[in-house]
């Protein structure tokens, strides 16, 4: 791991690198690329992998979270949305304090705009813009920092 997934350490990350931070920091630094998650699947992940600090530590030890670097140095989650939602829903400070490894699968911080970023994300299939029974979402509607 290169270092912390927040702050100045992000500037040193390149595609293929990893960083590590606890969920208590990542929860505001790691943005989703999926418009919706199914609550039943989130709850199943919570029960299977995050019902205790021991179980969560075991899962985090075997898995990394894939992310893409966007312009402005923001990290966007490309998979494991249900797992990270499950971690959030635990509300457990002990679990939130465990280190999570993030793998930088692609570095798009040099693209010219967020519109270009989302076009690249769609082209690479790193974003999922659908929810059951709904028309596809516009990429920026997935999430905006601060929401």
Secondary structure, DSSP 4 states (H G I P E B T S, - for coil): --S-SSGGGGGG--TT-EEEEEHHHHHHHEE--BS---HHHHHHHHHHHSSSHHHHHHHHHH-EEEEEEPGGG-EEE-S-HHHHHHHHHH--HHHHTSEEEEEEEEE-TTSS-HHHHHHHHHHTT--B---TTSPPPPGGGT--TT-
